[in-house]
Amino acid sequence: MTTHGQRGVEALKARNYAEALTHLDRAIEESQSPTWLLARSQANQQLGNLPEALRDAELAYHAAAERGSGNSRKQLTDAQYRRAVVLLKMGRYADADCCAKWSQLLCEGRPAREEDGVERQVDGEGFYTVTLAQVKADTAGQPTSGDDVAARAMKSTEASRDWNRAYVWRCQALGKLEGLPRDDPGRKVTVTKHPLRPTLEQKKKTKQEDVKKAADKAPEAPVASAEKEQPKAPVKPMPEPGSVPDEKLKARADFYQTSQTVSISFFVKGVNKEELKADFHDNYVVLHPLPREAAPYVKPGDREAYSTLHLGGNIIPDSSRCTVTPRKIELVLQKAEQGVKWATWGNEVIGQPTQLPDNQSPSTVAEAPSATTPVAKPSQAAPATSTPTTAPKPSSTPAPAAEPAAAAPSYPTSSKTGPKNWDKLVGAEGGEDDDEEGKDVNFFFKQLYKNATPDQQRAMMKSFTESNGTALSTDWDDVGKRKVETVPPEGVEPRKWEA
């Protein structure tokens, strides 16, 4: 009997992504198989559900690590690759390159639990320093053919293919990163090699589905008289502000710090860039108005439209800034005391820091210390008395808009459909199918060959030709000294062609 998991994988191969998602949802309710989670991650990504796709890839990573089966390394490799695919689609190019590099290291046989420091290749301001030129020269660890025939067959097919797949994706991510403004959030590294385990969200059945199921099971009711009017269901009133607990209103936040700054990513969707205000104070920040997915009735003046971020230390308000993207708010805070490490970024409190009288406004009232005002630094004792200070004006200068990237060139081709813009086809959000599974093999080789160095291109041509298309290597130091033998797949016998 075919299971929902098998049906989902088959539908994914046929590119029926909505059908695949339906079957895989049912399968994962019963078992969190890494194979099914990876398949659902790809289906979600193809349907544009990027946060869900990233969550499934990270769940697959944990499930594979916990099972520890013979296929775990391959599943861990695929999970890191799927993270890279989704993060590139989300515009987080530095994060995408880190995950693609971790996928390569797993292909090279490096320990899964090794702390390799890939994510720490940043400058003093926290921006990623790896370049496309460095990646093109970074082929030392690529799996190469060994002396053992069985090992050589494995390395020349699965491991090398996965390594090269991640290599292509790194070139795409770093190519996009080089076109970003210097201070763009996409240059920041916010991921870790071993991601925090996300929770598996159970999809709730809609009321309409429940009604339909009940109607299918119930016996047929007699037809009502035409004169009798069916009573209409009463309209439920909109919930009142304050009916949703504060914990459900709070957003997820990540942070990174240097000796001078603290960068906080505050994940909120649908923020109006023109309307959002960030009021910076000595040890807290007020953001408003904020949309709340858990409370869609919130209006700009409601308490729920405000978030007060109590910080883990003091900042310089005039030197701090805020930028807004479609999926998050990025705060870059200048530390008041440079070189002091914060134990945590702080915490979020729903609402404004103090309740003000009706006849006064925040711009004219001095801030008095209260029980909700955070301590400036965890290591310092609070003074016995405090003098109120006038609240500084919030920064209203919008972040400079990024200039549109220059149009990518179209490369010559012998295809009947004419020249292609490969940069648009791979990695561009909203473009065609971005995975190598959705392209023919020629597309994959074109991308790999285009981004290779001259020595790597020579190695690819020699290894592919001499092996009769069964091996591909970018290591010229290896293949330049020997003849690359034909290594057919398991169960296939090579034969010489005779005219």
C-alpha positions in Angstrom: 0.0 0.0 0.0 1.4 3.4 -1.0 1.8 5.7 2.1 1.2 9.4 2.1 4.9 10.0 2.4 5.6 8.0 -0.8 2.8 9.8 -2.6 4.1 13.2 -1.5 7.6 12.4 -2.8 6.2 11.1 -6.1 4.1 14.3 -6.5 7.2 16.4 -5.7 9.1 14.7 -8.5 6.2 15.4 -10.9 6.3 19.1 -9.7 2.8 18.9 -8.3 3.8 20.9 -5.3 0.4 21.6 -3.8 -0.5 17.9 -3.9 2.9 16.9 -2.5 2.3 19.3 0.4 -1.1 17.7 1.2 0.3 14.2 1.4 3.5 15.2 3.2 1.5 17.1 5.9 -0.4 13.9 6.6 2.8 11.7 6.7 4.7 14.1 9.0 1.8 14.1 11.5 2.6 10.4 12.0 6.4 10.4 11.8 9.0 13.2 11.5 11.1 11.4 8.8 14.1 13.4 7.6 13.2 12.3 4.0 9.7 13.6 4.2 10.7 16.8 6.0 13.3 17.6 3.3 10.6 16.9 0.6 8.1 19.2 2.3 10.8 21.9 2.6 11.3 21.8 -1.1 7.5 21.8 -1.8 7.0 24.8 0.5 9.9 26.7 -1.1 8.5 26.1 -4.6 5.1 27.4 -3.4 6.7 30.5 -1.9 6.2 29.5 1.8 9.8 30.4 2.7 9.6 30.5 6.5 7.9 27.1 6.5 10.5 25.7 4.1 13.3 26.9 6.4 11.6 25.4 9.4 11.3 22.0 7.7 14.9 22.0 6.6 16.1 22.7 10.2 13.7 20.0 11.6 15.1 17.6 9.0 18.7 18.4 10.3 17.7 17.6 13.9 15.8 14.5 12.9 18.7 13.1 10.9 21.2 13.9 13.7 19.0 12.1 16.3 18.4 9.0 14.2 22.1 8.4 13.4 21.3 5.9 10.7 23.6 4.9 7.8 21.9 7.6 5.6 22.2 10.4 8.2 25.3 12.1 6.7 23.5 12.4 3.3 20.4 13.8 5.0 22.4 16.3 7.0 24.2 17.4 3.8 20.8 17.8 2.1 19.4 19.7 5.1 22.2 22.2 5.0 21.8 22.6 1.3 18.0 23.2 1.6 18.7 25.9 4.2 21.1 27.6 1.7 18.4 27.5 -1.0 15.7 29.0 1.1 18.0 31.6 2.7 19.1 32.8 -0.7 15.5 33.2 -1.7 14.9 35.3 1.4 17.7 37.7 0.5 20.0 36.4 3.4 23.0 35.9 1.2 25.7 35.6 3.9 23.6 33.0 5.7 23.0 31.1 2.5 26.8 30.9 1.8 27.5 29.6 5.3 24.9 26.8 5.0 26.2 25.8 1.5 29.8 25.7 2.9 28.6 23.4 5.7 27.0 21.1 3.1 30.4 21.0 1.3 32.2 20.1 4.5 29.9 17.2 5.2 30.6 15.9 1.6 34.3 16.1 2.4 33.8 13.8 5.3 34.3 16.4 8.1 32.6 15.6 11.4 29.1 16.9 11.7 29.7 18.2 15.2 32.9 20.0 14.3 33.0 23.8 15.2 34.6 25.1 12.0 34.0 28.8 12.6 32.5 29.4 9.1 29.9 31.8 10.5 32.6 33.9 12.3 34.2 35.2 9.1 33.0 38.7 9.7 34.6 42.1 10.1 34.4 44.5 13.1 30.9 45.6 12.2 29.6 42.0 11.8 29.5 41.9 8.0 30.5 38.7 6.1 34.0 38.9 4.6 34.1 35.9 2.3 34.2 36.8 -1.4 33.3 35.0 -4.7 37.0 35.0 -5.7 37.9 33.0 -2.6 35.1 30.5 -3.2 36.3 29.9 -6.8 39.7 29.0 -5.4 38.4 26.9 -2.5 38.3 23.4 -4.1 41.0 21.7 -1.9 38.5 19.5 0.0 36.5 18.4 -3.0 35.9 14.6 -2.9 38.4 13.0 -5.4 38.9 9.5 -6.8 40.7 7.1 -4.5 42.4 3.7 -5.0 39.4 1.6 -4.0 37.0 1.0 -6.9 33.9 1.1 -4.7 35.0 4.2 -2.9 35.9 5.9 -6.2 32.5 5.1 -7.6 30.7 6.7 -4.6 33.0 9.7 -4.6 32.6 10.4 -8.3 28.8 10.3 -8.2 27.0 11.2 -5.0 29.5 13.1 -2.8 31.1 15.0 -5.7 27.6 15.8 -7.1 26.5 17.2 -3.8 29.7 19.1 -3.3 29.5 20.7 -6.7 25.8 21.5 -6.2 26.7 23.5 -3.0 29.6 25.1 -4.9 27.2 26.4 -7.6 24.9 27.8 -4.9 27.8 29.5 -3.1 28.7 31.3 -6.3 25.1 32.4 -6.7 24.9 33.7 -3.1 28.2 35.6 -3.1 27.5 37.0 -6.6 24.3 38.5 -5.2 26.0 39.7 -2.0 28.6 41.6 -4.0 25.8 43.8 -5.5 24.4 44.8 -2.1 25.0 48.1 -0.4 27.8 48.0 2.2 25.4 48.1 5.2 22.6 45.8 3.8 21.3 43.3 6.4 21.8 40.5 3.8 25.6 40.8 4.5 25.1 39.8 8.2 25.5 36.2 9.4 22.6 35.2 11.7 22.7 31.4 11.3 24.6 28.8 13.3 25.8 25.4 12.0 23.5 23.5 14.4 20.2 25.5 14.3 17.9 25.8 17.2 15.2 23.1 16.9 12.0 24.8 15.7 8.6 23.6 16.8 6.5 21.5 14.4 3.4 23.5 13.7 0.3 21.4 13.4 -2.1 22.7 10.8 -5.5 23.4 12.2 -8.5 22.2 10.2 -10.7 25.0 9.0 -14.3 25.2 10.2 -15.5 24.6 6.7 -13.6 21.3 6.5 -15.1 20.1 9.8 -18.6 21.0 8.6 -18.1 19.2 5.3 -16.9 16.0 7.1 -19.9 16.1 9.4 -22.2 16.5 6.4 -20.7 13.5 4.6 -21.2 11.2 7.7 -24.7 12.4 8.6 -27.8 10.8 7.0 -29.7 12.7 4.4 -32.1 15.2 6.0 -35.6 15.8 4.5 -36.0 18.8 2.2 -37.3 21.8 4.1 -40.5 23.6 3.1 -40.0 26.5 0.7 -42.0 28.8 3.1 -39.6 28.1 6.0 -36.6 30.3 6.2 -33.4 28.9 7.5 -32.1 30.8 10.5 -28.8 32.7 9.9 -25.8 32.1 12.1 -25.1 35.1 14.4 -22.1 37.2 13.4 -19.3 36.9 15.9 -18.1 40.3 17.2 -14.4 41.2 16.6 -12.3 40.4 19.7 -11.5 43.4 21.9 -7.9 44.7 22.3 -6.2 43.0 25.2 -7.9 39.7 24.7 -4.7 38.0 23.3 -2.0 37.2 25.9 1.2 39.3 25.5 3.4 36.1 25.0 1.5 35.4 21.8 2.0 38.9 20.5 5.8 38.9 21.0 8.0 38.4 17.9 11.1 36.3 17.5 14.3 38.2 17.8 18.0 37.3 17.0 21.0 39.5 17.9 24.7 39.8 17.1 27.2 42.1 18.8 30.7 43.6 18.3 32.8 45.6 20.7 31.0 48.8 19.4 27.5 47.8 18.3 24.6 45.4 19.0 22.5 44.3 16.0 18.9 43.0 16.7 16.8 41.3 14.0 13.1 41.7 15.1 11.1 39.4 12.9 7.7 41.0 12.1 6.0 40.7 8.7 4.1 43.5 6.9 5.6 46.5 8.6 4.9 49.8 6.9 8.3 51.3 6.3 6.9 54.8 6.0 4.8 54.7 9.2 7.1 52.8 11.5 8.8 54.9 14.2 11.8 53.7 16.3 12.1 55.9 19.5 15.7 55.3 20.8 16.4 55.9 24.5 19.3 55.3 26.8 18.4 51.7 27.6 15.2 50.9 25.7 13.7 51.3 22.2 10.0 51.8 21.4 8.7 50.5 18.0 5.3 51.5 16.7 2.9 50.9 14.9 3.4 47.2 14.6 1.1 44.7 12.8 0.3 41.6 14.9 -0.5 38.3 13.2 -2.0 37.0 16.4 -4.3 40.0 16.8 -5.3 41.4 13.4 -7.7 43.8 15.0 -4.9 46.0 16.3 -5.1 49.7 15.2 -2.1 52.2 15.2 -3.3 53.8 18.5 -3.9 50.5 20.4 -1.5 49.3 23.2 -0.8 46.2 21.1 0.6 48.4 18.3 3.6 49.2 20.5 6.6 47.1 21.6 9.1 48.3 24.1 12.5 46.6 23.8 14.3 46.7 27.2 17.9 46.4 26.3 20.7 44.5 28.1 22.9 47.6 28.4 23.1 51.4 27.6 23.2 52.8 24.1 23.9 56.1 22.4 20.4 57.0 20.9 21.6 59.5 18.3 24.1 57.0 16.8 21.6 54.1 16.6 19.5 53.3 13.5 16.7 51.2 12.3 16.0 49.6 8.8 12.8 47.8 7.7 12.5 44.9 5.2 9.3 43.0 4.3 10.0 40.3 7.0 11.9 42.0 9.8 13.1 45.1 11.5 16.9 45.5 11.9 18.2 47.6 14.8 21.9 48.6 14.9 22.5 50.0 18.4 25.7 51.9 19.3 27.0 50.8 22.7 27.5 53.5 25.3 30.4 51.6 26.7 32.6 50.1 24.0 34.2 46.8 24.6 31.5 45.7 27.2 29.8 42.4 26.2 26.1 42.2 26.7 24.8 39.0 28.2 21.6 39.3 26.2 20.0 41.8 23.9 17.2 42.3 26.4 13.5 41.5 26.3 10.3 42.7 24.6 7.3 44.2 26.5 4.0 44.8 24.8 2.9 48.5 25.0 4.6 51.8 25.8 7.1 52.1 28.7 4.8 54.3 30.8 1.1 55.2 30.8 0.9 59.0 30.3 -2.0 61.3 31.4 -4.5 62.3 28.7 -3.3 65.9 28.6 0.3 65.1 28.1 2.3 63.6 25.1 5.5 61.6 25.0 7.4 64.5 23.5 6.7 66.8 26.5 6.8 64.4 29.5 10.0 63.5 31.4 10.5 59.8 31.8 10.3 58.7 35.4 12.0 55.4 36.5 9.5 52.6 36.9 9.4 48.9 37.7 9.5 48.1 34.0 12.5 50.3 33.2 15.5 47.9 32.7 18.8 48.2 34.5 21.5 49.8 32.3 24.0 46.9 32.7 23.6 43.6 34.5 27.0 44.0 36.2 26.3 47.5 37.7 24.2 48.3 40.7 21.3 50.7 40.2 21.8 54.1 42.0 19.6 54.9 45.0 18.0 57.9 43.4 17.4 58.8 39.8 16.9 62.2 38.1 14.3 62.3 35.4 15.7 63.1 31.9 13.9 64.4 28.9 13.3 61.8 26.2 15.4 62.4 23.1 13.6 62.7 19.8 13.3 59.5 17.8 15.4 59.2 14.7 13.1 59.9 11.7 15.8 59.7 9.0 14.9 56.8 6.7 17.6 54.3 5.7 19.0 55.0 2.2 17.2 52.9 -0.4 19.4 50.3 -2.2 20.1 51.2 -5.8 18.6 48.7 -8.3 21.1 46.1 -9.4 22.4 46.3 -12.9 20.8 44.0 -15.5 22.7 40.7 -15.8 24.0 39.9 -19.3 22.5 37.2 -21.5 25.0 34.5 -22.5 25.1 33.0 -26.0 23.6 29.5 -26.4 22.7 27.0 -29.1 19.2 26.5 -27.6 16.2 27.0 -30.0 14.6 29.3 -27.4 17.4 31.9 -27.7 19.9 33.3 -25.2 19.3 32.8 -21.4 19.9 35.0 -18.4 21.2 32.4 -16.0 21.4 34.8 -13.0 17.7 35.4 -13.4 16.9 31.7 -13.8 18.8 30.7 -10.7 18.4 32.4 -7.3 16.1 35.2 -8.4 13.0 35.3 -6.1 9.9 34.8 -8.0 11.7 33.4 -11.1 11.6 29.9 -12.6 12.3 26.7 -10.7 15.5 27.4 -8.9 16.6 23.9 -7.9 18.9 21.7 -10.0 16.1 19.1 -9.8 14.0 21.4 -12.0 16.7 21.8 -14.7 18.3 19.5 -17.1 21.9 18.3 -16.6 23.2 20.8 -19.2 22.0 23.7 -17.0 23.9 22.3 -14.0 27.2 21.9 -15.9 26.9 25.3 -17.5 26.6 27.0 -14.1 29.5 24.9 -12.7 31.7 25.5 -15.7 31.0 29.3 -15.9 32.0 29.9 -12.3 35.2 27.7 -12.4 38.8 28.9 -12.8 40.7 28.0 -16.0 42.4 25.0 -14.2 39.1 23.8 -12.9 37.6 24.0 -16.4 40.5 22.0 -17.8 40.0 19.4 -15.1 36.2 19.2 -15.8 36.7 18.7 -19.5 39.4 16.0 -19.1 37.7 14.0 -16.4 34.3 14.1 -18.1 35.7 13.1 -21.5 38.1 10.3 -20.3 35.6 8.8 -18.0 32.9 8.7 -20.7 30.7 11.0 -18.7 30.8 8.9 -15.4 33.0 11.2 -13.4 33.5 15.0 -13.0 36.3 16.6 -11.1 37.5 20.2 -10.7 40.9 19.2 -9.2 43.5 19.6 -12.0 46.4 18.6 -9.7 44.7 15.2 -9.4 43.3 14.4 -12.9 46.1 16.2 -14.8 48.5 13.4 -13.8 46.5 10.4 -14.7 43.8 9.0 -17.0 40.4 9.1 -15.4 38.8 5.7 -15.6 35.2 4.9 -16.5 33.2 4.2 -13.3 29.7 3.1 -14.3 26.8 3.1 -11.9 26.1 -0.1 -9.9 24.6 -2.9 -12.1 25.9 -1.3 -15.3 28.7 -2.9 -17.4 30.8 -0.6 -19.7 31.3 -1.7 -23.3 33.3 -0.3 -26.1 31.3 1.1 -29.0 32.0 -0.7 -32.3 31.0 0.7 -35.7 
